[in-house]
Amino acid sequence: MASTTLLEVDDVIVRFGGVTAVNHAAFTAERGRITGLIGPNGAGKTTCFNVITGLQKPTSGRVRYRDRDVTRWAVNRRAKHGIGRTFQRLEAFGSLSVRDNVRVAQEIHGGPLAWLRPGGSLLGVDILLERVGIADYAEERADSIPTGAARLLELARALACEPQLLLLDEPSSGLDETETDAFGDLLKELADEGCAILMVEHDMDLVMTVCDEIHVLDFGEIIASGTPADIRTDRNVQRAYLGYSEDDPAAGHTSEMEVVTP
Amino acid sequence: MSSLFAFTLLGLFTGAAYAIMASGLVLTYATTRVFNIAHGAFGMVLAFTFWDFSQRQGLPTLLSLFLVLGVVAPAIGWGIQRFVTRGLGEGPVSVALVVTVGLLVGLIGLAQYIWPPEPRVLLPFHAETGWQVGDTYITAHQLITIICSIVVAVGLYLLLNRTRVGTAMRASVDNPELLKFFGGKPDTAAALAWAIGMSLAALAGILLTPVVGLDYYALTLLVINAYAAAMLGRLKSLPLTFAGAMGLGILESLAVAYLPTDGFWSTIRPVIPALFLFVVVVAMPQTQLRIGQVKGIIAAPVPTVRKSLASGGVLLAFAFVLIGIVSRADVLLIGVAATYAMVMLSLVLLTGYGGHVSLAQFTFAGVGALAYAKLDEPNLLGLVLAALIAAAVGALVALPVLRLTGLYLALSTLAFAVLMDKVIFQADFAFKFNGTLATERLSVFGIQIASDTAYVWFMVLAFVLMGLFLLWLRRGALGRILIATRDSPSGCGTLGLDLRWFRVGLFSLSAGMAGVAGALFSGLRGTVGAADFLYFQSLLVLLAAVVFGVTSVTGSLLGGTALMLLRSSSPELTAVLFAILGFGAVLLARDPNGTANHLFKLGRWSTNRVLPRWEEQFRERLDGLLKANRPQPARSVDVPVEAAIEEPKGVS
């Protein structure tokens, strides 16, 4: 199995002043598999993503990618080596059109020499827009499209850079049921093509249907790991999400996890 | 040894005044995220106000001091925060920078208008009193300065740590939204911070006036000292800011004591703050990318290829006719306008498209001019080399700030501009002090463009070519990436763009463009000197570019023309025009498309609304005439005619 491990997060700690956002997190992402990262708000999921992509320096711990220690690599260097991501708080290029968003990603990926070449094919761009399902918005400004579409746009943009590891931060919020189903299928397709996908997601239906493995974070710590079936029945997870705590049964985050316990 | 002690002690006195100024700067920046480049300028205006109260109107010193520090300065601070800088902290850094540069220039204009140049003296407090300590003489003024700085330090500590509003101020550093959510009033905290900041600027200005003189520019430039000191604390920590200010004061004092008093080294002293700043900036740790889209950016209009070619052609033809008609002096003025317009084009690339601010753009033009004059190669090769040298210098300026964000880059350019203006350009290897260099107009393919008219037309041609080049860039991949980096830097980073080197490249290209303008300008004049490239020009160029539209070539053309008119006006009028330009930029900075965009809108409106209506009226009249002269046609014939009339409306 070791040969399929693409990413290894090793004992990462992130502290912001007195707050420990990520505490001894350790997990992996495998080629061709979809790994879910779930947990209540503020559990440290996005911070994990920031550490993996290089936007946040860990207080301690290592990030290994393709058997190399990338902990000290710059953001762009990791991206060049195939780590792509989307953002929970949108980072689309608002004043460019949807098509140009993807086009610019392709151009950045192509490197400085590609910038001076005139023209360039738009075919690949349109195929990507079609694939994630936002071809209808191609001409519109990216800051004027619905949130769901903007998240798909970020996915298309990440795909334009041909990532080997794809980090998706709440990709399905803003999508309706049909769109979410199509999105799940797309993820499986991408995984089948060999991409390793790491996904932070609140839609438990989606997580349970597409993920091969799930890690549950709470207060920065991984409290459970396993297949969707394992996670569904894990007592720690139920406590974290539903507040089945002996001393304070009222506390919890019920709204997000209702689907877990049928 | 004792002289070392003496000079260190003297340095502490200046340092104490710097500390007061810097702490005001930090206070306003930390609570509102607006870096007030006009901090020194406010100190200057308030020092003049103090002079006015105490000397001209003869009020008692203490009363004047109370009025300035306790009434006028806080009122101005409150007003500026309430009506000018509120909300700027959340927007793009470039807008806040332009607004405060606007304030700086506007205040200088205002001060020159209210208090026209004449010798004024502001005596030190208790000028006759002093004490001999060892072999050092300490004046009462110096002692007062130290006491003031201690009072300020203790007062700020108590305010921030022991009061409710102080806690709110510290909280708004982190998250004003959250503060509001928990019932705090970020606006109150911000207004108070600006009121206190302004009083501190005034106090420092008044304390430093006996040292630097009651001078519009010298007092304004104290912002660099304050900024250098504050950088040690990353514009956040007040204790480190105090340490930085003291260090800077001692460094300056030791420089006076131990550096040679003649030659190159003697000119170093005034730029020690700038040098200190560069050292601190280089030593600063890497900042992390800002996450979160920058909101409220308006897309720059991009004309089609055909339209830009046609406009260029029209401009060249118009310039040809104009140059033929006007007097020789006016021909040269057109050349000056073309120079300014080209420098502004370099700002369209950097600021309009890229969202970065340079406060040294005219200095890069100076580098181009110096290189062209020194190379003595009056042909296209010399022009290209001059541009490359300016570009290399631009890269050198951007390199130290490679790891930091846009604000630091912009502020460092100001320090760089002052450094070039006061030391490098005046050095013996450059233009020399009060000196000039002779230059020859360039030859193209062996033919020298000797006559004024031909040369100026060539400059207009250079502007047109540069504008076309810029639009070509904007339409291509580079243009898209520029917009993308401005909209979301972390988005670009995670797609694999090395933002740091991209920024250096952009800065360098922009400096190169300014270098071309400078080189051509030196040929226009025949002689160039350091006086042609004062740092203040760069501020004017930036403001004019923003007022007239920093996102379009048309804006540059308008801005260049306006700046030429401003520079050729009488000195009395110049003060007023400074004020208009500065405060105009304050009003217009939020819309970077500027006046040019309003012209575009007017143009579109007229082609979409007015023209069709005229056309309609014209057709109706024509129709009426036709109908009057002709019998009514059969109804079946009428329909296609109506359709034909309707058609153009849809097309336009």
Interface residues (C-beta under 8 A of the other chain):
Chain A: N50 T53 G54 L55 Q56 K57 A74 V75 N76 R77 A79 K80 I83 G84 R85 F87 R89 L90 E91 A92 F93 G94 S95 L96 D100 N101 R103 V104 A105 E107 I108 H109 A114 W115 L116 R117 P118 G120 R141 D143 E154 R157 A158 A160 C161
Chain B: Q288 L289 I291 G292 Q293 K295 I297 I298 A299 G476 A477 L478 R480 I481 I483 A484 D487 S488 S490 G491 C492 G493 T494 L495 G496 L497 D498 L499
